[in-house]
Amino acid sequence: MALYKDVSVSIDVLKPSGAVTSTNVLLVVEKTGGFAYKEYSGDDALASVELDFAATTEAYKMAATLLRQNNRPEKIAIVGFDSVSDSAADVVEDNLNQDWYYVVLESADTVDQIAVVQKLDALDNKVAILRSNAVADAEALHAANIERYYVLYTSEADEYIDAAFVGQFAADAAGSATAKFKQLEGITPVELSLADFNALEAVNASSYVTKFGEPQTTGSKLGGGEFLDVVAGNDWMIAMLEQRVQALYIKNRKISYTQAGANMIGAEVESVMKLGLDNEIIATDEAGNGIYSVVIPDVQAMTEADRASRKLKGVKFTYRLAGAIEEVDIKGQVSF
């Protein structure tokens, strides 16, 4: 996300969401001496990771779990910290402007996890995918009043369920998939008691269980209560709006403070609404038309002070979220 912006976009869904540039994945690991941010891509990504991290390391195991998924992302990145001099939160903060959206931590310690999510909450941008090996840890995350994280509980302490999930989920276009019902390669389904299931649900935590013979993730909410696909979709919309309108300034020698200039900006907003429709972020009506609107201000109605400021105000948009159906209530009647 650019530190200095000429285009500011906000979306109100209970609270504003932040802008992002991608849905790529960052793995944060601990390594003596640290490890500078590095990206790995293509079919030989895991082999490239092994050149930097031996197959016996947790970093390699995380990457292997992620890249084993059948919907794996094209690119991942790894950054390392030395616990003597810094922390997971430190390297996340230092690399906020890099090309990633989801972050996965080697550590399942709640102190490390909370510190990282606090950075993301302050930025209002990007999402942490976490794992908890105890129901009490998931409860501790929720009690910390942090929001931008999706946590999966598993009793298998040596399995990277968080890396598996993001490996299955991150490649989908932002907002186009729900986090629930996902099947993860190499992850053992959990045997949950009803009490533990209810306890996890109460703190917006997910797990991986078998339903009707099929292993699957159980939830789709972030710790703050919003759905992961909604947050990712809105973040993506903001990023696209900022990038598309900013690009107008690069492609044009000048955008005049005229109705034609305002219409150029409005056209870019309209184009992003259509992309949101394609990603199933925006709902459609019965005729298949997108339920959104774009308002372009009347430049002639602007004051002299408005025009002198060179800042166009009054460009607005609204859209209805497509959302997702995750539960069904079916009622029937049988008679003779």
WOSUL-V831666 format. One record per residue. N is the residue number from 1. RES is the residue in three letters. OMEGA is omega in whole degrees, 0 to 359 (* if undefined). D_CENTER is the distance of its C-alpha to the mean C-alpha in whole Angstrom. Layout:
BEGIN
N & RES & OMEGA & D_CENTER
N & RES & OMEGA & D_CENTER
END
This chain:
BEGIN
1 & MET & 182 & 14
2 & ALA & 179 & 18
3 & LEU & 181 & 20
4 & TYR & 187 & 22
5 & LYS & 173 & 21
6 & ASP & 182 & 24
7 & VAL & 179 & 21
8 & SER & 181 & 20
9 & VAL & 174 & 17
10 & SER & 177 & 16
11 & ILE & 179 & 15
12 & ASP & 169 & 17
13 & VAL & 188 & 15
14 & LEU & 180 & 17
15 & LYS & 180 & 16
16 & PRO & 175 & 14
17 & SER & 182 & 11
18 & GLY & 179 & 10
19 & ALA & 178 & 10
20 & VAL & 181 & 9
21 & THR & 183 & 11
22 & SER & 172 & 9
23 & THR & 176 & 6
24 & ASN & 188 & 9
25 & VAL & 174 & 10
26 & LEU & 173 & 12
27 & LEU & 180 & 14
28 & VAL & 185 & 16
29 & VAL & 175 & 20
30 & GLU & 180 & 23
31 & LYS & 178 & 26
32 & THR & 182 & 29
33 & GLY & 181 & 29
34 & GLY & 179 & 26
35 & PHE & 183 & 24
36 & ALA & 179 & 23
37 & TYR & 180 & 19
38 & LYS & 181 & 20
39 & GLU & 179 & 18
40 & TYR & 183 & 20
41 & SER & 176 & 20
42 & GLY & 183 & 22
43 & ASP & 181 & 24
44 & ASP & 182 & 25
45 & ALA & 183 & 22
46 & LEU & 177 & 23
47 & ALA & 178 & 27
48 & SER & 176 & 25
49 & VAL & 183 & 24
50 & GLU & 176 & 27
51 & LEU & 181 & 29
52 & ASP & 182 & 27
53 & PHE & 180 & 26
54 & ALA & 183 & 29
55 & ALA & 179 & 28
56 & THR & 184 & 29
57 & THR & 177 & 27
58 & GLU & 179 & 24
59 & ALA & 179 & 21
60 & TYR & 181 & 23
61 & LYS & 176 & 23
62 & MET & 181 & 19
63 & ALA & 180 & 19
64 & ALA & 178 & 21
65 & THR & 181 & 19
66 & LEU & 186 & 16
67 & LEU & 177 & 18
68 & ARG & 185 & 20
69 & GLN & 185 & 18
70 & ASN & 176 & 19
71 & ASN & 188 & 16
72 & ARG & 177 & 15
73 & PRO & 180 & 13
74 & GLU & 187 & 16
75 & LYS & 170 & 15
76 & ILE & 175 & 14
77 & ALA & 177 & 15
78 & ILE & 172 & 17
79 & VAL & 183 & 19
80 & GLY & 177 & 21
81 & PHE & 175 & 23
82 & ASP & 186 & 26
83 & SER & 178 & 27
84 & VAL & 187 & 30
85 & SER & 180 & 29
86 & ASP & 186 & 25
87 & SER & 176 & 22
88 & ALA & 180 & 19
89 & ALA & 180 & 18
90 & ASP & 183 & 20
91 & VAL & 174 & 19
92 & VAL & 179 & 15
93 & GLU & 181 & 16
94 & ASP & 184 & 19
95 & ASN & 181 & 16
96 & LEU & 182 & 14
97 & ASN & 176 & 15
98 & GLN & 188 & 14
99 & ASP & 175 & 13
100 & TRP & 178 & 9
101 & TYR & 179 & 6
102 & TYR & 176 & 6
103 & VAL & 179 & 9
104 & VAL & 183 & 12
105 & LEU & 172 & 15
106 & GLU & 183 & 18
107 & SER & 172 & 20
108 & ALA & 179 & 19
109 & ASP & 184 & 21
110 & THR & 179 & 20
111 & VAL & 177 & 21
112 & ASP & 183 & 19
113 & GLN & 181 & 16
114 & ILE & 181 & 17
115 & ALA & 179 & 18
116 & VAL & 182 & 14
117 & VAL & 176 & 12
118 & GLN & 176 & 15
119 & LYS & 181 & 14
120 & LEU & 178 & 11
121 & ASP & 180 & 12
122 & ALA & 178 & 15
123 & LEU & 187 & 13
124 & ASP & 188 & 11
125 & ASN & 178 & 8
126 & LYS & 186 & 5
127 & VAL & 175 & 5
128 & ALA & 173 & 8
129 & ILE & 189 & 9
130 & LEU & 173 & 12
131 & ARG & 175 & 16
132 & SER & 178 & 19
133 & ASN & 175 & 22
134 & ALA & 179 & 24
135 & VAL & 180 & 23
136 & ALA & 178 & 25
137 & ASP & 176 & 22
138 & ALA & 178 & 19
139 & GLU & 179 & 21
140 & ALA & 177 & 22
141 & LEU & 181 & 18
142 & HIS & 181 & 18
143 & ALA & 181 & 21
144 & ALA & 179 & 20
145 & ASN & 173 & 18
146 & ILE & 191 & 15
147 & GLU & 192 & 12
148 & ARG & 175 & 8
149 & TYR & 173 & 9
150 & TYR & 185 & 9
151 & VAL & 178 & 13
152 & LEU & 177 & 15
153 & TYR & 169 & 19
154 & THR & 176 & 21
155 & SER & 180 & 25
156 & GLU & 186 & 25
157 & ALA & 182 & 24
158 & ASP & 178 & 25
159 & GLU & 180 & 22
160 & TYR & 181 & 18
161 & ILE & 179 & 17
162 & ASP & 178 & 13
163 & ALA & 178 & 14
164 & ALA & 181 & 15
165 & PHE & 183 & 12
166 & VAL & 175 & 10
167 & GLY & 178 & 13
168 & GLN & 191 & 13
169 & PHE & 192 & 10
170 & ALA & 183 & 8
171 & ALA & 178 & 11
172 & ASP & 177 & 11
173 & ALA & 184 & 10
174 & ALA & 177 & 7
175 & GLY & 187 & 9
176 & SER & 182 & 12
177 & ALA & 175 & 11
178 & THR & 181 & 11
179 & ALA & 182 & 11
180 & LYS & 176 & 14
181 & PHE & 182 & 17
182 & LYS & 179 & 16
183 & GLN & 190 & 19
184 & LEU & 179 & 18
185 & GLU & 175 & 21
186 & GLY & 181 & 23
187 & ILE & 182 & 22
188 & THR & 176 & 24
189 & PRO & 183 & 24
190 & VAL & 172 & 25
191 & GLU & 184 & 28
192 & LEU & 170 & 27
193 & SER & 178 & 30
194 & LEU & 180 & 29
195 & ALA & 180 & 29
196 & ASP & 178 & 26
197 & PHE & 180 & 24
198 & ASN & 179 & 25
199 & ALA & 178 & 24
200 & LEU & 180 & 21
201 & GLU & 182 & 20
202 & ALA & 181 & 22
203 & VAL & 176 & 19
204 & ASN & 178 & 16
205 & ALA & 180 & 16
206 & SER & 174 & 16
207 & SER & 182 & 18
208 & TYR & 186 & 20
209 & VAL & 177 & 23
210 & THR & 175 & 25
211 & LYS & 180 & 26
212 & PHE & 175 & 29
213 & GLY & 183 & 29
214 & GLU & 176 & 26
215 & PRO & 184 & 23
216 & GLN & 175 & 20
217 & THR & 190 & 17
218 & THR & 185 & 18
219 & GLY & 182 & 15
220 & SER & 181 & 12
221 & LYS & 168 & 12
222 & LEU & 180 & 10
223 & GLY & 181 & 13
224 & GLY & 176 & 13
225 & GLY & 178 & 14
226 & GLU & 180 & 12
227 & PHE & 182 & 10
228 & LEU & 182 & 7
229 & ASP & 178 & 7
230 & VAL & 180 & 9
231 & VAL & 180 & 7
232 & ALA & 180 & 4
233 & GLY & 179 & 8
234 & ASN & 176 & 9
235 & ASP & 180 & 8
236 & TRP & 179 & 9
237 & MET & 179 & 12
238 & ILE & 181 & 13
239 & ALA & 181 & 12
240 & MET & 179 & 14
241 & LEU & 180 & 17
242 & GLU & 182 & 17
243 & GLN & 182 & 18
244 & ARG & 181 & 20
245 & VAL & 177 & 22
246 & GLN & 180 & 22
247 & ALA & 177 & 24
248 & LEU & 181 & 26
249 & TYR & 180 & 28
250 & ILE & 185 & 28
251 & LYS & 183 & 30
252 & ASN & 179 & 32
253 & ARG & 178 & 35
254 & LYS & 170 & 35
255 & ILE & 185 & 33
256 & SER & 177 & 36
257 & TYR & 179 & 36
258 & THR & 178 & 37
259 & GLN & 178 & 36
260 & ALA & 179 & 36
261 & GLY & 178 & 33
262 & ALA & 179 & 31
263 & ASN & 176 & 31
264 & MET & 180 & 30
265 & ILE & 178 & 27
266 & GLY & 180 & 27
267 & ALA & 177 & 27
268 & GLU & 177 & 23
269 & VAL & 178 & 22
270 & GLU & 181 & 23
271 & SER & 179 & 22
272 & VAL & 176 & 18
273 & MET & 180 & 19
274 & LYS & 176 & 20
275 & LEU & 176 & 17
276 & GLY & 176 & 15
277 & LEU & 180 & 18
278 & ASP & 180 & 18
279 & ASN & 182 & 14
280 & GLU & 171 & 15
281 & ILE & 182 & 13
282 & ILE & 181 & 17
283 & ALA & 176 & 20
284 & THR & 176 & 23
285 & ASP & 184 & 27
286 & GLU & 180 & 29
287 & ALA & 180 & 30
288 & GLY & 179 & 27
289 & ASN & 179 & 26
290 & GLY & 179 & 23
291 & ILE & 179 & 23
292 & TYR & 176 & 23
293 & SER & 177 & 25
294 & VAL & 179 & 25
295 & VAL & 177 & 28
296 & ILE & 185 & 30
297 & PRO & 175 & 32
298 & ASP & 184 & 36
299 & VAL & 180 & 36
300 & GLN & 180 & 40
301 & ALA & 180 & 39
302 & MET & 177 & 38
303 & THR & 177 & 40
304 & GLU & 179 & 41
305 & ALA & 177 & 39
306 & ASP & 183 & 36
307 & ARG & 180 & 37
308 & ALA & 181 & 39
309 & SER & 182 & 35
310 & ARG & 177 & 34
311 & LYS & 180 & 31
312 & LEU & 178 & 30
313 & LYS & 173 & 29
314 & GLY & 173 & 29
315 & VAL & 185 & 26
316 & LYS & 174 & 24
317 & PHE & 173 & 22
318 & THR & 171 & 21
319 & TYR & 177 & 20
320 & ARG & 179 & 19
321 & LEU & 176 & 16
322 & ALA & 179 & 17
323 & GLY & 180 & 15
324 & ALA & 174 & 16
325 & ILE & 181 & 19
326 & GLU & 175 & 19
327 & GLU & 181 & 22
328 & VAL & 175 & 26
329 & ASP & 183 & 29
330 & ILE & 178 & 32
331 & LYS & 180 & 35
332 & GLY & 180 & 39
333 & GLN & 180 & 42
334 & VAL & 179 & 45
335 & SER & 177 & 49
336 & PHE & * & 52
END
